[in-house]
């Protein structure tokens, strides 16, 4: 039974890490790439550096629901 527990704990930790990254906004570029592949096939997506620059700039100019 212990041998079944270890893979389940590992899977749970991976899922928790994935959720935490989503909440913190770290998955934003991955989500952008998924959207871009789906909605703009054949077009080159922004590089990660450019994406984060625009993402940060947008947060500064349009804070939306951000508290600060």
VMD Tcl script that draws the C-alpha trace (Angstrom):
set ca {
  {0.00 0.00 0.00}
  {2.89 2.38 0.69}
  {4.11 1.84 -2.88}
  {0.78 3.21 -4.13}
  {1.00 6.22 -1.84}
  {4.27 7.67 -3.15}
  {3.10 8.18 -6.77}
  {-0.17 9.67 -5.52}
  {1.66 12.13 -3.27}
  {3.99 13.11 -6.11}
  {1.06 13.64 -8.46}
  {-0.72 15.73 -5.83}
  {2.36 17.87 -5.30}
  {2.76 18.41 -9.06}
  {-0.88 19.45 -9.34}
  {-0.57 21.78 -6.35}
  {2.55 23.38 -7.90}
  {0.72 23.82 -11.23}
  {-2.21 25.50 -9.45}
  {0.09 27.75 -7.41}
  {1.91 28.85 -10.58}
  {-1.45 29.69 -12.17}
  {-2.54 31.75 -9.20}
  {0.78 33.61 -9.15}
  {0.50 34.37 -12.87}
  {3.59 32.38 -13.81}
  {1.66 30.37 -16.40}
  {0.62 33.48 -18.33}
  {3.10 32.87 -21.18}
  {2.13 29.19 -21.45}
  {-1.55 30.16 -21.58}
  {-0.76 32.80 -24.23}
  {1.05 30.20 -26.36}
  {-1.88 27.78 -26.10}
  {-4.29 30.55 -27.12}
  {-2.03 31.71 -29.96}
  {-1.69 28.20 -31.41}
  {-5.45 27.74 -31.29}
  {-6.55 31.17 -32.56}
  {-3.67 32.17 -34.86}
  {-2.30 29.01 -36.48}
  {0.66 29.59 -38.76}
  {1.53 32.96 -37.19}
  {4.68 33.39 -35.12}
  {3.91 34.07 -31.43}
  {5.73 36.73 -29.41}
  {8.92 35.64 -27.77}
  {8.76 35.11 -24.03}
  {10.79 38.24 -23.27}
  {8.52 40.46 -25.38}
  {5.42 38.83 -23.88}
  {6.50 39.54 -20.30}
  {7.47 43.12 -21.21}
  {4.00 43.75 -22.66}
  {2.32 41.88 -19.82}
  {4.10 44.04 -17.24}
  {3.42 47.24 -19.16}
  {-0.27 46.39 -19.42}
  {-0.44 45.80 -15.68}
  {1.13 49.20 -15.06}
  {-1.19 51.12 -17.41}
  {-4.40 49.14 -16.77}
  {-4.37 47.74 -13.23}
  {-7.94 46.39 -13.47}
  {-8.85 44.55 -10.30}
  {-5.34 44.76 -8.88}
  {-5.36 46.18 -5.38}
  {-2.22 48.37 -5.62}
}
mol new
graphics top color blue
foreach p $ca { graphics top sphere $p radius 0.5 }
foreach p [lrange $ca 0 end-1] q [lrange $ca 1 end] { graphics top cylinder $p $q radius 0.2 }
display resetview
